[in-house]
Amino acid sequence: MPTYQYACNACEHEFEAFQSFSDASLTQCPECKGEIRKVYSAVGVVFKGSGFYKTDSVNKKSVSEPAKATPPAPAAPAAKAD
């Protein structure tokens, strides 16, 4: 059964609800009885099976080689007091 996230427009209360695909969306906040809306977010996908490789679901930026650190500049010699 899918889990849906909701947020109240009035009190900003956020909650999750387990609902069937055929159930109607909720319309009332359980805290303040105000109007609510569904919250949509990105869903992680994992590819499984013999036709996929471990790196198929990895972000390409995280696979690239790390940036090389530049060495710190040498410190300037301190001025001598005469």
N, C-alpha and C positions, 0 to 999 in steps of 0.2 A: 504494500500500500504506500503510495507516495506521501512524502512529507512536504508541506507547503509552509512558507514563512510569510507572516503578516506583520504589519506595523500600523499603529493607530495614527491618524492624522491629527487628532486633538492632543492626546497625552504622550505620544511617541512610544507607547508600550509596544515591545516586540515579542512575538511568540510564534511557536510552530504548531501546526495541526496535521494530524494524519487523516487524509481523506481519500476516498476512491475517486477515480477519474470521472465517474458519473455524478458525484456529489456536487451540489452548487457551492460556489465560493462563499466564504463567510463574509458578513457585512457589518458586524457589530463588535466593538471591543469588549472583552470580558471584564476589563477594569473600570472603564468610564462610560461604556455604552455608546462611544463615539463611532464615527465612520472609520473603517480600516481599508487598507489596500494590500495587495500581494507584493512581496518583495522578491525580485528576480536576481539571481546571482550566477556566476560562472560555475559550471559543473565539471569536475575532473573526470577524464576519460582514461580508462586503462584498456589497451588492446591486448587480448589474450588469444592464444591459439598458435598453430604451427606456422601461419603465414605472416606473423608479426615479429619484429625484433624488439629487444628491451629498449632501444633508443627511439622507437617510433613515437612514443608519447612524451618525450622529453623536450622541454623548451630548447630551441636551437641556441639561444644566447648562453644558456648554462652549460652547453656542451663545448663551446669554443674555448680555446686556451685562455687562461687567465692573463690579465694585463700585467706587463712587466713593471715592476716598481723602479722608479728612477732613484739613483743614489743621492743622498743629501749633498748639497754644495759644501765645499770645505769652508770652515769658519775663517773669517778674516783675522789676521793677527791683531792683538790689542795694541793700542798706541802706548808707547813708553813715555812716562813722565820724566822730564829732565830735571 
